[in-house]
């Protein structure tokens, strides 16, 4: 049904349903009242920091596994 756009169903599920709380949180931070852009930007920085730590940790773990098991 949704594959005519070129994205598989799993990607629609992930981007549309699973990330919906993140989208609503970001919208509430920037569009809600009272507006405090400084705290909203701090929240975005925390989210980006957690994402970088997650992907960095996964990369480091995959490199350790590569050197332990495949070298």
PDB file as gemmi writes it, atoms N, CA and C in Angstrom:
CRYST1    1.000    1.000    1.000  90.00  90.00  90.00 P 1                      
ATOM      1  N   UNK A   1       0.823  -1.196   0.000  1.00  0.00           N  
ATOM      2  CA  UNK A   1       0.000   0.000   0.000  1.00  0.00           C  
ATOM      3  C   UNK A   1       0.864   1.256   0.000  1.00  0.00           C  
ATOM      4  N   UNK A   2       1.817   1.350   0.923  1.00  0.00           N  
ATOM      5  CA  UNK A   2       2.651   2.545   1.003  1.00  0.00           C  
ATOM      6  C   UNK A   2       3.956   2.403   0.237  1.00  0.00           C  
ATOM      7  N   UNK A   3       4.179   1.263  -0.381  1.00  0.00           N  
ATOM      8  CA  UNK A   3       5.449   1.055  -1.070  1.00  0.00           C  
ATOM      9  C   UNK A   3       5.518   1.759  -2.414  1.00  0.00           C  
ATOM     10  N   UNK A   4       4.439   2.358  -2.867  1.00  0.00           N  
ATOM     11  CA  UNK A   4       4.485   3.059  -4.145  1.00  0.00           C  
ATOM     12  C   UNK A   4       5.348   4.310  -4.054  1.00  0.00           C  
ATOM     13  N   UNK A   5       5.601   4.826  -2.853  1.00  0.00           N  
ATOM     14  CA  UNK A   5       6.464   5.989  -2.678  1.00  0.00           C  
ATOM     15  C   UNK A   5       7.930   5.563  -2.719  1.00  0.00           C  
ATOM     16  N   UNK A   6       8.186   4.308  -2.506  1.00  0.00           N  
ATOM     17  CA  UNK A   6       9.549   3.816  -2.571  1.00  0.00           C  
ATOM     18  C   UNK A   6      10.122   3.414  -1.226  1.00  0.00           C  
ATOM     19  N   UNK A   7       9.353   3.588  -0.158  1.00  0.00           N  
ATOM     20  CA  UNK A   7       9.827   3.198   1.162  1.00  0.00           C  
ATOM     21  C   UNK A   7       9.101   1.940   1.617  1.00  0.00           C  
ATOM     22  N   UNK A   8       9.822   0.966   2.137  1.00  0.00           N  
ATOM     23  CA  UNK A   8       9.157  -0.243   2.630  1.00  0.00           C  
ATOM     24  C   UNK A   8       8.323   0.053   3.878  1.00  0.00           C  
ATOM     25  N   UNK A   9       7.450  -0.877   4.198  1.00  0.00           N  
ATOM     26  CA  UNK A   9       6.526  -0.700   5.320  1.00  0.00           C  
ATOM     27  C   UNK A   9       7.274  -0.507   6.637  1.00  0.00           C  
ATOM     28  N   UNK A  10       8.370  -1.215   6.820  1.00  0.00           N  
ATOM     29  CA  UNK A  10       9.120  -1.097   8.071  1.00  0.00           C  
ATOM     30  C   UNK A  10       9.648   0.306   8.305  1.00  0.00           C  
ATOM     31  N   UNK A  11      10.058   0.971   7.259  1.00  0.00           N  
ATOM     32  CA  UNK A  11      10.555   2.333   7.402  1.00  0.00           C  
ATOM     33  C   UNK A  11       9.430   3.291   7.749  1.00  0.00           C  
ATOM     34  N   UNK A  12       8.263   3.096   7.151  1.00  0.00           N  
ATOM     35  CA  UNK A  12       7.099   3.919   7.520  1.00  0.00           C  
ATOM     36  C   UNK A  12       6.729   3.681   8.975  1.00  0.00           C  
ATOM     37  N   UNK A  13       6.785   2.434   9.406  1.00  0.00           N  
ATOM     38  CA  UNK A  13       6.464   2.113  10.798  1.00  0.00           C  
ATOM     39  C   UNK A  13       7.438   2.800  11.738  1.00  0.00           C  
ATOM     40  N   UNK A  14       8.726   2.726  11.426  1.00  0.00           N  
ATOM     41  CA  UNK A  14       9.737   3.318  12.295  1.00  0.00           C  
ATOM     42  C   UNK A  14       9.636   4.842  12.319  1.00  0.00           C  
ATOM     43  N   UNK A  15       9.597   5.451  11.131  1.00  0.00           N  
ATOM     44  CA  UNK A  15       9.602   6.913  11.064  1.00  0.00           C  
ATOM     45  C   UNK A  15       8.270   7.518  11.491  1.00  0.00           C  
ATOM     46  N   UNK A  16       7.178   6.818  11.268  1.00  0.00           N  
ATOM     47  CA  UNK A  16       5.867   7.395  11.526  1.00  0.00           C  
ATOM     48  C   UNK A  16       5.298   7.078  12.883  1.00  0.00           C  
ATOM     49  N   UNK A  17       5.467   5.868  13.367  1.00  0.00           N  
ATOM     50  CA  UNK A  17       4.794   5.467  14.593  1.00  0.00           C  
ATOM     51  C   UNK A  17       5.746   5.418  15.779  1.00  0.00           C  
ATOM     52  N   UNK A  18       6.894   4.790  15.600  1.00  0.00           N  
ATOM     53  CA  UNK A  18       7.813   4.629  16.725  1.00  0.00           C  
ATOM     54  C   UNK A  18       8.431   5.964  17.129  1.00  0.00           C  
ATOM     55  N   UNK A  19       8.738   6.832  16.165  1.00  0.00           N  
ATOM     56  CA  UNK A  19       9.339   8.125  16.486  1.00  0.00           C  
ATOM     57  C   UNK A  19       8.314   9.220  16.765  1.00  0.00           C  
ATOM     58  N   UNK A  20       7.031   8.891  16.756  1.00  0.00           N  
ATOM     59  CA  UNK A  20       6.000   9.891  17.017  1.00  0.00           C  
ATOM     60  C   UNK A  20       6.156  10.589  18.374  1.00  0.00           C  
ATOM     61  N   UNK A  21       6.502   9.889  19.474  1.00  0.00           N  
ATOM     62  CA  UNK A  21       6.731  10.612  20.736  1.00  0.00           C  
ATOM     63  C   UNK A  21       7.888  11.615  20.657  1.00  0.00           C  
ATOM     64  N   UNK A  22       8.931  11.293  19.897  1.00  0.00           N  
ATOM     65  CA  UNK A  22      10.054  12.224  19.742  1.00  0.00           C  
ATOM     66  C   UNK A  22       9.604  13.460  18.980  1.00  0.00           C  
ATOM     67  N   UNK A  23       8.828  13.245  17.898  1.00  0.00           N  
ATOM     68  CA  UNK A  23       8.324  14.387  17.134  1.00  0.00           C  
ATOM     69  C   UNK A  23       7.450  15.281  17.998  1.00  0.00           C  
ATOM     70  N   UNK A  24       6.557  14.681  18.765  1.00  0.00           N  
ATOM     71  CA  UNK A  24       5.655  15.495  19.601  1.00  0.00           C  
ATOM     72  C   UNK A  24       6.427  16.213  20.699  1.00  0.00           C  
ATOM     73  N   UNK A  25       7.459  15.585  21.253  1.00  0.00           N  
ATOM     74  CA  UNK A  25       8.262  16.243  22.280  1.00  0.00           C  
ATOM     75  C   UNK A  25       8.993  17.453  21.707  1.00  0.00           C  
ATOM     76  N   UNK A  26       9.575  17.296  20.512  1.00  0.00           N  
ATOM     77  CA  UNK A  26      10.277  18.420  19.892  1.00  0.00           C  
ATOM     78  C   UNK A  26       9.315  19.552  19.545  1.00  0.00           C  
ATOM     79  N   UNK A  27       8.146  19.215  19.021  1.00  0.00           N  
ATOM     80  CA  UNK A  27       7.149  20.252  18.720  1.00  0.00           C  
ATOM     81  C   UNK A  27       6.694  20.967  19.986  1.00  0.00           C  
ATOM     82  N   UNK A  28       6.503  20.214  21.057  1.00  0.00           N  
ATOM     83  CA  UNK A  28       6.075  20.839  22.316  1.00  0.00           C  
ATOM     84  C   UNK A  28       7.156  21.757  22.867  1.00  0.00           C  
ATOM     85  N   UNK A  29       8.415  21.371  22.726  1.00  0.00           N  
ATOM     86  CA  UNK A  29       9.493  22.222  23.220  1.00  0.00           C  
ATOM     87  C   UNK A  29       9.534  23.554  22.483  1.00  0.00           C  
ATOM     88  N   UNK A  30       9.344  23.531  21.180  1.00  0.00           N  
ATOM     89  CA  UNK A  30       9.507  24.752  20.396  1.00  0.00           C  
ATOM     90  C   UNK A  30       8.205  25.523  20.169  1.00  0.00           C  
ATOM     91  N   UNK A  31       7.064  24.858  20.215  1.00  0.00           N  
ATOM     92  CA  UNK A  31       5.810  25.541  19.938  1.00  0.00           C  
ATOM     93  C   UNK A  31       4.921  25.710  21.159  1.00  0.00           C  
ATOM     94  N   UNK A  32       5.256  25.053  22.262  1.00  0.00           N  
ATOM     95  CA  UNK A  32       4.432  25.126  23.464  1.00  0.00           C  
ATOM     96  C   UNK A  32       4.607  26.439  24.198  1.00  0.00           C  
ATOM     97  N   UNK A  33       3.753  26.655  25.163  1.00  0.00           N  
ATOM     98  CA  UNK A  33       3.836  27.864  25.982  1.00  0.00           C  
ATOM     99  C   UNK A  33       4.050  27.444  27.418  1.00  0.00           C  
ATOM    100  N   UNK A  34       4.838  28.103  28.187  1.00  0.00           N  
ATOM    101  CA  UNK A  34       5.705  29.229  27.858  1.00  0.00           C  
ATOM    102  C   UNK A  34       6.900  28.762  27.035  1.00  0.00           C  
ATOM    103  N   UNK A  35       7.313  29.586  26.109  1.00  0.00           N  
ATOM    104  CA  UNK A  35       8.425  29.235  25.225  1.00  0.00           C  
ATOM    105  C   UNK A  35       9.741  29.649  25.858  1.00  0.00           C  
ATOM    106  N   UNK A  36      10.637  28.696  25.885  1.00  0.00           N  
ATOM    107  CA  UNK A  36      11.973  28.961  26.381  1.00  0.00           C  
ATOM    108  C   UNK A  36      12.940  28.259  25.419  1.00  0.00           C  
ATOM    109  N   UNK A  37      13.433  29.004  24.447  1.00  0.00           N  
ATOM    110  CA  UNK A  37      14.265  28.409  23.408  1.00  0.00           C  
ATOM    111  C   UNK A  37      15.588  27.896  23.961  1.00  0.00           C  
ATOM    112  N   UNK A  38      16.066  28.508  25.021  1.00  0.00           N  
ATOM    113  CA  UNK A  38      17.324  28.051  25.606  1.00  0.00           C  
ATOM    114  C   UNK A  38      17.188  26.627  26.149  1.00  0.00           C  
ATOM    115  N   UNK A  39      16.110  26.361  26.865  1.00  0.00           N  
ATOM    116  CA  UNK A  39      15.891  25.011  27.378  1.00  0.00           C  
ATOM    117  C   UNK A  39      15.543  24.037  26.255  1.00  0.00           C  
ATOM    118  N   UNK A  40      14.834  24.515  25.244  1.00  0.00           N  
ATOM    119  CA  UNK A  40      14.505  23.650  24.114  1.00  0.00           C  
ATOM    120  C   UNK A  40      15.772  23.228  23.373  1.00  0.00           C  
ATOM    121  N   UNK A  41      16.677  24.165  23.162  1.00  0.00           N  
ATOM    122  CA  UNK A  41      17.940  23.827  22.503  1.00  0.00           C  
ATOM    123  C   UNK A  41      18.803  22.912  23.375  1.00  0.00           C  
ATOM    124  N   UNK A  42      18.707  23.091  24.677  1.00  0.00           N  
ATOM    125  CA  UNK A  42      19.435  22.198  25.577  1.00  0.00           C  
ATOM    126  C   UNK A  42      18.877  20.777  25.471  1.00  0.00           C  
ATOM    127  N   UNK A  43      17.563  20.657  25.379  1.00  0.00           N  
ATOM    128  CA  UNK A  43      16.959  19.339  25.208  1.00  0.00           C  
ATOM    129  C   UNK A  43      17.370  18.688  23.905  1.00  0.00           C  
ATOM    130  N   UNK A  44      17.417  19.468  22.836  1.00  0.00           N  
ATOM    131  CA  UNK A  44      17.862  18.936  21.542  1.00  0.00           C  
ATOM    132  C   UNK A  44      19.319  18.511  21.637  1.00  0.00           C  
ATOM    133  N   UNK A  45      20.126  19.285  22.326  1.00  0.00           N  
ATOM    134  CA  UNK A  45      21.540  18.922  22.496  1.00  0.00           C  
ATOM    135  C   UNK A  45      21.673  17.620  23.280  1.00  0.00           C  
ATOM    136  N   UNK A  46      20.846  17.427  24.315  1.00  0.00           N  
ATOM    137  CA  UNK A  46      20.871  16.168  25.063  1.00  0.00           C  
ATOM    138  C   UNK A  46      20.477  14.999  24.178  1.00  0.00           C  
ATOM    139  N   UNK A  47      19.438  15.175  23.375  1.00  0.00           N  
ATOM    140  CA  UNK A  47      19.019  14.104  22.469  1.00  0.00           C  
ATOM    141  C   UNK A  47      20.122  13.760  21.471  1.00  0.00           C  
ATOM    142  N   UNK A  48      20.719  14.779  20.867  1.00  0.00           N  
ATOM    143  CA  UNK A  48      21.795  14.527  19.914  1.00  0.00           C  
ATOM    144  C   UNK A  48      23.001  13.887  20.595  1.00  0.00           C  
ATOM    145  N   UNK A  49      23.290  14.310  21.815  1.00  0.00           N  
ATOM    146  CA  UNK A  49      24.395  13.705  22.562  1.00  0.00           C  
ATOM    147  C   UNK A  49      24.149  12.230  22.841  1.00  0.00           C  
ATOM    148  N   UNK A  50      22.913  11.885  23.209  1.00  0.00           N  
ATOM    149  CA  UNK A  50      22.596  10.478  23.448  1.00  0.00           C  
ATOM    150  C   UNK A  50      22.695   9.662  22.162  1.00  0.00           C  
ATOM    151  N   UNK A  51      22.270  10.245  21.043  1.00  0.00           N  
ATOM    152  CA  UNK A  51      22.355   9.535  19.771  1.00  0.00           C  
ATOM    153  C   UNK A  51      23.814   9.305  19.388  1.00  0.00           C  
ATOM    154  N   UNK A  52      24.660  10.326  19.570  1.00  0.00           N  
ATOM    155  CA  UNK A  52      26.082  10.185  19.239  1.00  0.00           C  
ATOM    156  C   UNK A  52      26.738   9.139  20.143  1.00  0.00           C  
ATOM    157  N   UNK A  53      26.410   9.147  21.432  1.00  0.00           N  
ATOM    158  CA  UNK A  53      26.976   8.140  22.334  1.00  0.00           C  
ATOM    159  C   UNK A  53      26.515   6.736  21.967  1.00  0.00           C  
ATOM    160  N   UNK A  54      25.261   6.591  21.582  1.00  0.00           N  
ATOM    161  CA  UNK A  54      24.749   5.289  21.195  1.00  0.00           C  
ATOM    162  C   UNK A  54      25.469   4.766  19.959  1.00  0.00           C  
ATOM    163  N   UNK A  55      25.540   5.578  18.907  1.00  0.00           N  
ATOM    164  CA  UNK A  55      26.185   5.133  17.677  1.00  0.00           C  
ATOM    165  C   UNK A  55      27.688   4.972  17.859  1.00  0.00           C  
ATOM    166  N   UNK A  56      28.304   5.841  18.655  1.00  0.00           N  
ATOM    167  CA  UNK A  56      29.736   5.691  18.931  1.00  0.00           C  
ATOM    168  C   UNK A  56      30.032   4.417  19.692  1.00  0.00           C  
ATOM    169  N   UNK A  57      29.215   4.102  20.680  1.00  0.00           N  
ATOM    170  CA  UNK A  57      29.390   2.860  21.425  1.00  0.00           C  
ATOM    171  C   UNK A  57      29.179   1.635  20.561  1.00  0.00           C  
ATOM    172  N   UNK A  58      28.172   1.680  19.687  1.00  0.00           N  
ATOM    173  CA  UNK A  58      27.954   0.561  18.780  1.00  0.00           C  
ATOM    174  C   UNK A  58      29.128   0.388  17.821  1.00  0.00           C  
ATOM    175  N   UNK A  59      29.666   1.499  17.343  1.00  0.00           N  
ATOM    176  CA  UNK A  59      30.826   1.415  16.453  1.00  0.00           C  
ATOM    177  C   UNK A  59      32.028   0.825  17.190  1.00  0.00           C  
ATOM    178  N   UNK A  60      32.293   1.298  18.415  1.00  0.00           N  
ATOM    179  CA  UNK A  60      33.434   0.786  19.176  1.00  0.00           C  
ATOM    180  C   UNK A  60      33.267  -0.700  19.473  1.00  0.00           C  
ATOM    181  N   UNK A  61      32.074  -1.105  19.846  1.00  0.00           N  
ATOM    182  CA  UNK A  61      31.831  -2.517  20.125  1.00  0.00           C  
ATOM    183  C   UNK A  61      31.993  -3.371  18.869  1.00  0.00           C  
ATOM    184  N   UNK A  62      31.525  -2.864  17.742  1.00  0.00           N  
ATOM    185  CA  UNK A  62      31.691  -3.636  16.502  1.00  0.00           C  
ATOM    186  C   UNK A  62      33.165  -3.729  16.104  1.00  0.00           C  
ATOM    187  N   UNK A  63      33.946  -2.704  16.369  1.00  0.00           N  
ATOM    188  CA  UNK A  63      35.373  -2.779  16.064  1.00  0.00           C  
ATOM    189  C   UNK A  63      36.078  -3.768  16.986  1.00  0.00           C  
ATOM    190  N   UNK A  64      35.698  -3.792  18.258  1.00  0.00           N  
ATOM    191  CA  UNK A  64      36.276  -4.777  19.183  1.00  0.00           C  
ATOM    192  C   UNK A  64      35.929  -6.184  18.731  1.00  0.00           C  
ATOM    193  N   UNK A  65      34.672  -6.403  18.360  1.00  0.00           N  
ATOM    194  CA  UNK A  65      34.268  -7.723  17.886  1.00  0.00           C  
ATOM    195  C   UNK A  65      35.000  -8.098  16.600  1.00  0.00           C  
ATOM    196  N   UNK A  66      35.228  -7.112  15.743  1.00  0.00           N  
ATOM    197  CA  UNK A  66      35.951  -7.396  14.489  1.00  0.00           C  
ATOM    198  C   UNK A  66      37.368  -7.856  14.768  1.00  0.00           C  
ATOM    199  N   UNK A  67      38.055  -7.148  15.678  1.00  0.00           N  
ATOM    200  CA  UNK A  67      39.432  -7.514  15.955  1.00  0.00           C  
ATOM    201  C   UNK A  67      39.551  -8.798  16.761  1.00  0.00           C  
ATOM    202  N   UNK A  68      38.568  -9.087  17.602  1.00  0.00           N  
ATOM    203  CA  UNK A  68      38.634 -10.315  18.411  1.00  0.00           C  
ATOM    204  C   UNK A  68      38.294 -11.539  17.554  1.00  0.00           C  
ATOM    205  N   UNK A  69      37.279 -11.451  16.735  1.00  0.00           N  
ATOM    206  CA  UNK A  69      36.784 -12.639  16.046  1.00  0.00           C  
ATOM    207  C   UNK A  69      37.265 -12.789  14.610  1.00  0.00           C  
ATOM    208  N   UNK A  70      37.677 -11.707  13.968  1.00  0.00           N  
ATOM    209  CA  UNK A  70      37.979 -11.805  12.540  1.00  0.00           C  
ATOM    210  C   UNK A  70      39.424 -11.473  12.196  1.00  0.00           C  
ATOM    211  N   UNK A  71      40.314 -11.325  13.153  1.00  0.00           N  
ATOM    212  CA  UNK A  71      41.718 -11.032  12.861  1.00  0.00           C  
ATOM    213  C   UNK A  71      42.607 -12.103  13.427  1.00  0.00           C  
TER     214      UNK A  71                                                      
END                                                                             
